[in-house]
Amino acid sequence: MEPRKNETETAKKRPGKKLSDFFDTAYLRGVILGVLSVLLVLGIAFYIVWHVTGGFEPGIATQTALLAEAEERIPASGCIFRDETALTSPYRGAADYQMGDGKRAAAGELLAVAYEDTDSAGITARLKKLDAELAVLESSSVGKNPSLSYTKALENTVSSALSRYYKQLASGDPSRALACTDELLVSLNRKALIVDSRTDYAEEMKELRAERDRLAATLTGRSAEVRAPFPGIFYSDTDGGESLFTVAALEGLTPSGLDALTARRTEQDPSVIGKLATSRMWYLALTLDVSESGRFRVGEKRRITFTDCGDLSLEMKLESAVPEGDRLLLVYSSDEQKDGPETVRRHSVSVQIAAYSGLRVPRAALRFVDGYTGVYARFGNTVLFRVADVIGTVDGYAYISTSTAPVTRPVDERGEPVDTLPPAEGETEGRLPENARIETVYGALQLYDEVIISGSGLYDGLIFD
């Protein structure tokens, strides 16, 4: 029995196999630590990126509510009507204009000298260009000691004129862009005078007049003077429609009647060298869908923007509104002389139908909660619903009244809703019960609130990490 006991004790003492008998434990430990280190670094990086990009937020993007203004407009096309008389000459060669466009002429005043020789056209074209340069310089004077407010307004005028100029260039209409340059040049010239402490361009104008006199002296051949047959406003450009688009033609005009007028072919008479308008008043006739008729009242003034005149905007009075079938004819009047819309027969315009001023938010941000229109706004890590009175929408944006009232209710000391008591004698509003108070259910949208413009699963009081 003794030998078996020794064998058992020997077996107990014999060591078992270890992990190190199969693997290099130092190497394995290094691999594991390396993998854990990489995972830790990746985890930290993922946490930072996810947190910075809003990964812990429910897809929320915000936009600050700011004050803004906008106009709602309807595009249209129309024609200018005016009492004008075409002026003719016995000679059809070229004309040296003595009167600038848009200037008032007295009866008998010299307007132009017409020449028989067609070779004079090049000279008269140069003379007309010099006259335009003189007109710009003449309009560029600033007077003595211009005020700071005038200088600031001048900066705004330059910026506005540049904007219209580039817009016309971008639209592919260089002729319209060129028409915007006079206002820009006048503003830039005035700015230069202020910088140089000058009041006008008298010396420059003197040199241009001398050049004009020398050039005019080279015109030869038979000529004829063209004088104003009556007092009026002179324009050198004509289109052949002077006898068609008259003020009398507006009487009883309908949408189909306007179509018939614009369809008539007008031809330029080569003997016509200009026209004389008998009055400052001119009219714009345009057509819209008859469904818009409720927006317009005769006698009301609206801003009409001439999109083909560098977005020049004029306040014009509605003289008549004539429905016919599914169309509406509107006739507006103005006496402003801008050397732009009133000198061109046909125009592309937009009619202002509403103007809005308020807090601007994307229309897509509007939500409807408990019967109220509003938006969700972010305050720190909390989402709150804010009511918003929408006064209008333009181009995908909603304009919110700055006097929107919050939604409130009376509650008792436990916060439970209660009804107000009937108003006391002589009062119009109900009274609060004893120990009751007014609780704000939903606040109103305010300036600089961070409006949530995208996100799902939102509700008032939502808290996110």
C-alpha angles and dihedrals in degrees: 000000000000098000092054090054092054091050090053093050091047091053091051092053095048107106119239125231116279132209088249088063088068107026140034096248095193091055092045091050090053093050093050093048090048093052091047091050092051092048090049093051092047091048093052091047091048091049092051095046093045092048094047094048093046097256090150092051124081096255093290123174121173140198126195117246106237135174114262142158130222141170128221109220139181117215118228143153125233149164134242118239121195141147103256135159121210114229119216137195132201089231124065102187106096139317132228104208116217095180126061123232114271093018121132114242127201121227109281094014116144111255104170145342113232121206130207095213111088089202087073091070093090092052094047090048089056090047090053090051091051089050090054091051090049091050091053093049091046090055093047100075116118105190125227124320101357112210126247090246090054090052091050091048089050090056089053091049091053091049092048093047092048090050092053091045094053091043091057091047090051090051090059096246108119092170091061090045089054090053089060094056099082094065090045093049093048091051093047091047091052091049090052091051091053092049091049093043092240131134105207148355097252095141094048091048091050090056093048092050090051090051090048092052091051092049094045090053089064092064110105140172132057117333142174132210119234113207133182110268089202138358113290149118115287128221126176095203120082134175104191093253097097092107094044107045097056131144089250089057088063091067107105092353115163132187091263090047090055089050090053092050095049090047092058113102114238122198128201116242106222090214092062112098100171146328139249122219114211095208141025089236118101133170137219118208118193139160132230136172110287090233087075093060093101090065095062134069126185111251093027120124123228136176112252116197117206100212092188092054098061092282091296107181123208132179107235133181122236108236100176143357117203120184121204122172108311094341136082126208116210123189117197127186136208139167096199115124108209098153088238126069096026092055096054123068104212127039144180108224143165123221120217110231099168141005123208133195122181146083110332121218131160110271089230089065093067115110134181117226125171090343094308128116115226148110138263113246131192120234108180105303094339130093117214131181115236122193117230130193104215111213096179147332128231130175095346096314129108121215114216126204112248089217096059108147121227121242110254138172136187116252135179127239090280092053094252117142115255134185121250119245121247113276117269121247110292093016129104102199128069121255128240118246118245114288091009124130139189115259124195110232097179125006123222124256111265137196112281094016111149101241116203107232098178136020141104134231092032124158138160109282097019111157122199131185 
